[in-house]
């Protein structure tokens, strides 16, 4: 299974990504800060960057990915 996780550079998003990887899943990660885990297919992007979001969408579509959303307030 391929899973999209936002906020993969730190905190809950990072921990969630690590757990998913340990359980054999592929992770596509999105964050505005750099990600130091080479096992994550990472996109450094903010939600207003339409071109990058289009690339992420294509990666998800090709992978038949499930989406996991992390919302930070």
Buried (B, 14 or more C-beta within 10 A) or exposed (E): EBBBBBBBBEEEBBEBBBEBBEEEBBBBBBBEEEBEBEBBBBBBBEEEBEEBBEEBEEBBEEBEBEEBEBEEE
